[in-house]
Amino acid sequence: MMNRREFCKKAMIVVGGIALPLAALEVFNPKRLQAEKEGRGKVRWAFLVDTQKCVGCGFCVKACKIENEIPYDANVTRTWVERYVITRDGTTHIDSPKGARDGFTTMKIDQNKEGMLDISSADIEKAFFVPKLCNQCDNPPCVQVCPVGATYQTADGVVLVDRTWCIGCGYCIMGCPYSVRFFHPVYHVAEKCNFCYHRISQGMKTACVDACPFGARRIGNLRDPDDPVTKIIMTERVNVLKEEYGTKPQVFYLGFSKEVK
């Protein structure tokens, strides 16, 4: 377990922008999951994202906001979709207007304060969409740094936030290397995706999985070898984000590209 001194040091590295060796695009080794099954419970929730199926429609983001009481017009969301546009000169452009709540209605890239960037279709080498959400890490730094125990991990691996305990210190938000946490604009406590735990614990799918018309999002039980999601993760070429941090993320990606951050 990372102690507080080590955490602060790592957090400063991230915030300070010091370069670290990146291994985010190394192919995930499923043998590691096989070894981790021993001595665990019967359920370990994991998420599978197929970037080749995502069209950036934003239905998942809408559904998540409605399901989880995130103000519809607030510029925060538990899950979002990023658009990657790579031009022929090797430049990568990334945007996610309103988290892609309304999809991508224009070919122009939203550069926030810098305005909209119009890129000629002839200059585009490739373009794709990448959904993102909490990675429900096996080794979650957000749990380690919470001083009051408001952020905790369930037996089946999902990291939750107890709104009644959270004091809004923001340590967990700073400690997450994936930037998936934010302050809830109404409750003023730490907020993030929890895999719709109130749904999956009752045998239902997450709101975003239900809303995706193209099957780009799927959730499954890694402890069940017959689970379709588990079969894909164990047999196909999958990646995880920022594996070098040692957090052991449980969101797996199919069709990943080296430009994804």
C-alpha positions as a Python dict, from the first residue, in 0.01 Angstrom:
ca = {
    (1, 'M'): (0, 0, 0),
    (2, 'M'): (126, 348, -87),
    (3, 'N'): (190, 564, 222),
    (4, 'R'): (99, 933, 230),
    (5, 'R'): (455, 1053, 169),
    (6, 'E'): (481, 838, -143),
    (7, 'F'): (137, 951, -259),
    (8, 'C'): (219, 1319, -225),
    (9, 'K'): (542, 1268, -415),
    (10, 'K'): (361, 1092, -701),
    (11, 'A'): (83, 1350, -700),
    (12, 'M'): (338, 1630, -737),
    (13, 'I'): (493, 1451, -1031),
    (14, 'V'): (158, 1434, -1206),
    (15, 'V'): (55, 1791, -1123),
    (16, 'G'): (398, 1928, -1201),
    (17, 'G'): (392, 1770, -1543),
    (18, 'I'): (723, 1590, -1507),
    (19, 'A'): (757, 1327, -1775),
    (20, 'L'): (708, 967, -1670),
    (21, 'P'): (771, 655, -1878),
    (22, 'L'): (435, 577, -2035),
    (23, 'A'): (322, 218, -2078),
    (24, 'A'): (-48, 284, -2118),
    (25, 'L'): (-64, 116, -2453),
    (26, 'E'): (112, -206, -2364),
    (27, 'V'): (-112, -502, -2434),
    (28, 'F'): (-273, -621, -2113),
    (29, 'N'): (-162, -967, -2000),
    (30, 'P'): (-474, -1171, -1909),
    (31, 'K'): (-262, -1419, -1712),
    (32, 'R'): (-242, -1154, -1444),
    (33, 'L'): (-620, -1168, -1403),
    (34, 'Q'): (-609, -1545, -1385),
    (35, 'A'): (-359, -1529, -1100),
    (36, 'E'): (-559, -1264, -915),
    (37, 'K'): (-871, -1482, -911),
    (38, 'E'): (-728, -1705, -641),
    (39, 'G'): (-854, -1625, -295),
    (40, 'R'): (-1114, -1376, -421),
    (41, 'G'): (-1492, -1371, -412),
    (42, 'K'): (-1730, -1491, -680),
    (43, 'V'): (-1783, -1148, -834),
    (44, 'R'): (-1536, -890, -964),
    (45, 'W'): (-1703, -632, -1185),
    (46, 'A'): (-1516, -517, -1493),
    (47, 'F'): (-1603, -294, -1786),
    (48, 'L'): (-1529, -346, -2154),
    (49, 'V'): (-1522, -59, -2405),
    (50, 'D'): (-1503, -124, -2778),
    (51, 'T'): (-1374, 197, -2935),
    (52, 'Q'): (-1439, 59, -3282),
    (53, 'K'): (-1813, 57, -3210),
    (54, 'C'): (-1844, 396, -3043),
    (55, 'V'): (-1991, 665, -3271),
    (56, 'G'): (-1989, 951, -3019),
    (57, 'C'): (-2368, 981, -3001),
    (58, 'G'): (-2364, 1079, -2632),
    (59, 'F'): (-2662, 861, -2534),
    (60, 'C'): (-2450, 701, -2260),
    (61, 'V'): (-2365, 1040, -2108),
    (62, 'K'): (-2730, 1152, -2108),
    (63, 'A'): (-2842, 827, -1946),
    (64, 'C'): (-2573, 849, -1680),
    (65, 'K'): (-2663, 1205, -1583),
    (66, 'I'): (-3031, 1122, -1550),
    (67, 'E'): (-2974, 798, -1361),
    (68, 'N'): (-2721, 934, -1114),
    (69, 'E'): (-2855, 1281, -1029),
    (70, 'I'): (-2589, 1483, -1206),
    (71, 'P'): (-2741, 1818, -1309),
    (72, 'Y'): (-2807, 1795, -1681),
    (73, 'D'): (-2661, 2134, -1771),
    (74, 'A'): (-2363, 2118, -1534),
    (75, 'N'): (-2026, 2087, -1706),
    (76, 'V'): (-1941, 1770, -1512),
    (77, 'T'): (-2034, 1409, -1570),
    (78, 'R'): (-1954, 1062, -1440),
    (79, 'T'): (-1874, 933, -1784),
    (80, 'W'): (-1782, 1111, -2103),
    (81, 'V'): (-1668, 1051, -2461),
    (82, 'E'): (-1355, 1201, -2613),
    (83, 'R'): (-1308, 1262, -2985),
    (84, 'Y'): (-959, 1211, -3122),
    (85, 'V'): (-868, 1368, -3457),
    (86, 'I'): (-515, 1299, -3584),
    (87, 'T'): (-396, 1511, -3874),
    (88, 'R'): (-143, 1409, -4138),
    (89, 'D'): (131, 1614, -3970),
    (90, 'G'): (100, 1391, -3660),
    (91, 'T'): (-88, 1640, -3441),
    (92, 'T'): (-353, 1497, -3210),
    (93, 'H'): (-662, 1705, -3136),
    (94, 'I'): (-893, 1600, -2851),
    (95, 'D'): (-1227, 1744, -2750),
    (96, 'S'): (-1533, 1649, -2548),
    (97, 'P'): (-1787, 1934, -2548),
    (98, 'K'): (-2012, 1899, -2243),
    (99, 'G'): (-1869, 1549, -2202),
    (100, 'A'): (-2028, 1468, -2540),
    (101, 'R'): (-2369, 1480, -2373),
    (102, 'D'): (-2520, 1600, -2701),
    (103, 'G'): (-2283, 1405, -2922),
    (104, 'F'): (-2055, 1576, -3172),
    (105, 'T'): (-2271, 1799, -3388),
    (106, 'T'): (-1993, 1967, -3583),
    (107, 'M'): (-1667, 1864, -3747),
    (108, 'K'): (-1495, 2157, -3576),
    (109, 'I'): (-1281, 2081, -3270),
    (110, 'D'): (-1389, 2254, -2949),
    (111, 'Q'): (-1074, 2416, -2803),
    (112, 'N'): (-1260, 2575, -2511),
    (113, 'K'): (-1132, 2931, -2463),
    (114, 'E'): (-938, 2917, -2787),
    (115, 'G'): (-1258, 2869, -2985),
    (116, 'M'): (-1346, 2621, -3256),
    (117, 'L'): (-1082, 2471, -3483),
    (118, 'D'): (-1185, 2386, -3838),
    (119, 'I'): (-979, 2102, -3985),
    (120, 'S'): (-1007, 2011, -4349),
    (121, 'S'): (-1115, 1651, -4406),
    (122, 'A'): (-822, 1616, -4645),
    (123, 'D'): (-582, 1683, -4355),
    (124, 'I'): (-728, 1413, -4128),
    (125, 'E'): (-529, 1091, -4100),
    (126, 'K'): (-777, 920, -3866),
    (127, 'A'): (-1050, 1000, -3615),
    (128, 'F'): (-1226, 797, -3347),
    (129, 'F'): (-1415, 817, -3016),
    (130, 'V'): (-1307, 692, -2673),
    (131, 'P'): (-1557, 659, -2384),
    (132, 'K'): (-1410, 709, -2037),
    (133, 'L'): (-1531, 644, -1683),
    (134, 'C'): (-1400, 541, -1341),
    (135, 'N'): (-1161, 247, -1378),
    (136, 'Q'): (-1266, 84, -1047),
    (137, 'C'): (-900, 7, -976),
    (138, 'D'): (-797, -299, -781),
    (139, 'N'): (-540, -77, -609),
    (140, 'P'): (-730, 253, -587),
    (141, 'P'): (-523, 553, -467),
    (142, 'C'): (-845, 745, -396),
    (143, 'V'): (-933, 498, -119),
    (144, 'Q'): (-586, 520, 30),
    (145, 'V'): (-583, 899, 62),
    (146, 'C'): (-938, 957, 191),
    (147, 'P'): (-889, 1072, 554),
    (148, 'V'): (-1241, 985, 671),
    (149, 'G'): (-1321, 660, 490),
    (150, 'A'): (-1588, 816, 271),
    (151, 'T'): (-1431, 654, -34),
    (152, 'Y'): (-1420, 278, 6),
    (153, 'Q'): (-1404, -41, -197),
    (154, 'T'): (-1668, -312, -194),
    (155, 'A'): (-1595, -685, -185),
    (156, 'D'): (-1674, -709, -557),
    (157, 'G'): (-1424, -439, -645),
    (158, 'V'): (-1637, -128, -698),
    (159, 'V'): (-1516, 195, -537),
    (160, 'L'): (-1800, 394, -383),
    (161, 'V'): (-1837, 736, -221),
    (162, 'D'): (-2051, 782, 91),
    (163, 'R'): (-2196, 1131, 55),
    (164, 'T'): (-2284, 1146, 424),
    (165, 'W'): (-1920, 1092, 525),
    (166, 'C'): (-1740, 1294, 258),
    (167, 'I'): (-1599, 1624, 390),
    (168, 'G'): (-1509, 1764, 48),
    (169, 'C'): (-1134, 1783, 111),
    (170, 'G'): (-1055, 1690, -249),
    (171, 'Y'): (-767, 1453, -171),
    (172, 'C'): (-931, 1176, -374),
    (173, 'I'): (-984, 1408, -668),
    (174, 'M'): (-616, 1502, -669),
    (175, 'G'): (-512, 1141, -615),
    (176, 'C'): (-695, 992, -914),
    (177, 'P'): (-454, 958, -1209),
    (178, 'Y'): (-749, 929, -1449),
    (179, 'S'): (-919, 1260, -1359),
    (180, 'V'): (-1258, 1091, -1324),
    (181, 'R'): (-1355, 1256, -995),
    (182, 'F'): (-1518, 1594, -944),
    (183, 'F'): (-1716, 1792, -687),
    (184, 'H'): (-2089, 1742, -714),
    (185, 'P'): (-2240, 2086, -791),
    (186, 'V'): (-2537, 2027, -560),
    (187, 'Y'): (-2410, 1806, -278),
    (188, 'H'): (-2058, 1958, -273),
    (189, 'V'): (-1892, 1622, -213),
    (190, 'A'): (-1662, 1402, -422),
    (191, 'E'): (-1842, 1233, -709),
    (192, 'K'): (-1757, 973, -974),
    (193, 'C'): (-1885, 673, -1168),
    (194, 'N'): (-1969, 372, -951),
    (195, 'F'): (-2067, 132, -1231),
    (196, 'C'): (-2430, 210, -1134),
    (197, 'Y'): (-2380, -9, -831),
    (198, 'H'): (-2744, 23, -730),
    (199, 'R'): (-2831, -142, -1062),
    (200, 'I'): (-2564, -409, -1111),
    (201, 'S'): (-2606, -534, -754),
    (202, 'Q'): (-2968, -609, -847),
    (203, 'G'): (-2880, -796, -1166),
    (204, 'M'): (-2932, -501, -1401),
    (205, 'K'): (-2691, -337, -1646),
    (206, 'T'): (-2546, 8, -1597),
    (207, 'A'): (-2744, 299, -1738),
    (208, 'C'): (-2476, 372, -1998),
    (209, 'V'): (-2464, 10, -2116),
    (210, 'D'): (-2841, 4, -2151),
    (211, 'A'): (-2836, 331, -2345),
    (212, 'C'): (-2562, 240, -2595),
    (213, 'P'): (-2731, 135, -2921),
    (214, 'F'): (-2410, -5, -3071),
    (215, 'G'): (-2279, -234, -2797),
    (216, 'A'): (-1967, -23, -2739),
    (217, 'R'): (-2003, -59, -2360),
    (218, 'R'): (-2037, -385, -2168),
    (219, 'I'): (-2004, -489, -1806),
    (220, 'G'): (-1927, -835, -1675),
    (221, 'N'): (-1797, -1054, -1395),
    (222, 'L'): (-1429, -1143, -1423),
    (223, 'R'): (-1475, -1432, -1180),
    (224, 'D'): (-1713, -1605, -1421),
    (225, 'P'): (-1517, -1775, -1700),
    (226, 'D'): (-1835, -1809, -1905),
    (227, 'D'): (-1916, -1438, -1892),
    (228, 'P'): (-1896, -1295, -2248),
    (229, 'V'): (-1698, -994, -2124),
    (230, 'T'): (-1450, -1216, -1942),
    (231, 'K'): (-1402, -1432, -2251),
    (232, 'I'): (-1315, -1127, -2461),
    (233, 'I'): (-1073, -986, -2203),
    (234, 'M'): (-900, -1322, -2165),
    (235, 'T'): (-869, -1404, -2535),
    (236, 'E'): (-850, -1081, -2732),
    (237, 'R'): (-611, -789, -2755),
    (238, 'V'): (-717, -546, -2482),
    (239, 'N'): (-554, -246, -2315),
    (240, 'V'): (-597, -48, -1997),
    (241, 'L'): (-522, 317, -1927),
    (242, 'K'): (-199, 417, -1752),
    (243, 'E'): (-98, 69, -1643),
    (244, 'E'): (237, 210, -1526),
    (245, 'Y'): (74, 364, -1217),
    (246, 'G'): (8, 22, -1066),
    (247, 'T'): (-358, 93, -993),
    (248, 'K'): (-475, -220, -1181),
    (249, 'P'): (-767, -61, -1369),
    (250, 'Q'): (-1068, -279, -1442),
    (251, 'V'): (-1191, -94, -1750),
    (252, 'F'): (-1056, -268, -2060),
    (253, 'Y'): (-1041, -130, -2411),
    (254, 'L'): (-1071, -300, -2748),
    (255, 'G'): (-938, -121, -3056),
    (256, 'F'): (-713, 115, -2862),
    (257, 'S'): (-485, 362, -3040),
    (258, 'K'): (-148, 498, -2929),
    (259, 'E'): (-276, 858, -2924),
    (260, 'V'): (-520, 793, -2639),
    (261, 'K'): (-422, 959, -2311),
}
